[in-house]
Amino acid sequence: MTAALERTWRPAWPCPVQSVLGQHRRGGGDPTLRVVGTTTWRALRAPTGVATLAVSALDGGGEVRARAWGPGAEWALDALPALLGAEDDPSGFEPRHPAVIEGLRLRPHWRLSRTGLLMESLVPSIIEQKVTGQEAFAGFRRLVRRFGEPAPGPAEVDLWVQPSAEVLRAIPSWDWLALPVDPARSRALVQAARVADSLERLTRSPAEVVDRKLRTLPGIGVWTSAEVRARVLGDPDAVSFGDFHVAKDVGWAVTGTPFTDEQLAEFLEPWRGHRGRVVAALMASRGHRPRHGPRMAPRTHLPARRVTR
């Protein structure tokens, strides 16, 4: 194992490292992001190659220590401030609503993270389309374990890097079904992988340009675009309209009654430019609405002849 590169960075605010980086975690078993004690480990595919990044907050977040391994290590350390929210500017944001004010009180130093890596967020976001969280996280985990690669650095952390666009393009239909990822989502993934290089070049474009370009791709709509922009750009206005829970949770948080998407849009309109920040604050202050009834059972996309039990 090659020696790690290191960086110590002092943010201009007390940075809550784990909660900021938690924006990128895809379920408790995410093989690309792990929390071990006070250190968050993250595997990524940088423009310069794969990398492992280990980030720890020192003296309460006043100073951050990072180590990185692999050919993408230098890129990962250079991108550390943006990843931890340094490019997020909440100044000028007026919370107005008591529940939003409470959310900011509970998480006064939380910031929107920016990865600058589009395919990294697009792949799991497509997998999460219109399925249960259980199925989405399991599908992503199996994809990474089967077609990704072990991350550089300490082997005992057991981190894995997402498969490259080249690998995604070559996965046959029956392997997608076995993950299980249905044909609609696998087609969207493969088509996005075919234009991955041009998609990555979008990351320094304004959010509205990224939104428009993403939604020209088959199988990518408002929800997926918002999920990607929030993580890749740190877009404070990205709202996941069409989500099974978001509108209902926001409505419950502010009125005690679930909202429709139309009601959500109307409620958020006064905060245009920071609508995603409002949703995040409400989830911090009031959490999710109570869930009642049985959970939706995960679907299976395997042909009957392939089911063995």
Stockholm file with secondary structure:
# STOCKHOLM 1.0

chainA/1-309         MTAALERTWRPAWPCPVQSVLGQHRRGGGDPTLRVVGTTTWRALRAPTGVATLAVSALDGGGEVRARAWGPGAEWALDALPALLGAEDDPSGFEPRHPAVIEGLRLRPHWRLSRTGLLMESLVPSIIEQKVTGQEAFAGFRRLVRRFGEPAPGPAEVDLWVQPSAEVLRAIPSWDWLALPVDPARSRALVQAARVADSLERLTRSPAEVVDRKLRTLPGIGVWTSAEVRARVLGDPDAVSFGDFHVAKDVGWAVTGTPFTDEQLAEFLEPWRGHRGRVVAALMASRGHRPRHGPRMAPRTHLPARRVTR
#=GR chainA/1-309 SS CCCCEEEEECCSSCCCHHHHHGGGCCSTTCTTEEEETTEEEEEEEETTEEEEEEEEEEGGGTEEEEEEESTTHHHHHHTHHHHTTTTCCCTTCCCCSHHHHHHHHHSTTCCCCCCCCHHHHHHHHHHTTTSCHHHHHHHHHHHHHHHSEECSSCGGGCCEECCCHHHHHHCCHHHHHHTTCCHHHHHHHHHHHHTHHHHHGGGGSCHHHHHHHHTTSTTCCHHHHHHHHHHHTCCTTCCCTTCSSHHHHHHHHHHSSCCCHHHHHHHHGGGTTSHHHHHHHHHHHHCSCCCCSCCCCCCCCSCGGGCCC
#=GC SS_cons         CCCCEEEEECCSSCCCHHHHHGGGCCSTTCTTEEEETTEEEEEEEETTEEEEEEEEEEGGGTEEEEEEESTTHHHHHHTHHHHTTTTCCCTTCCCCSHHHHHHHHHSTTCCCCCCCCHHHHHHHHHHTTTSCHHHHHHHHHHHHHHHSEECSSCGGGCCEECCCHHHHHHCCHHHHHHTTCCHHHHHHHHHHHHTHHHHHGGGGSCHHHHHHHHTTSTTCCHHHHHHHHHHHTCCTTCCCTTCSSHHHHHHHHHHSSCCCHHHHHHHHGGGTTSHHHHHHHHHHHHCSCCCCSCCCCCCCCSCGGGCCC
//
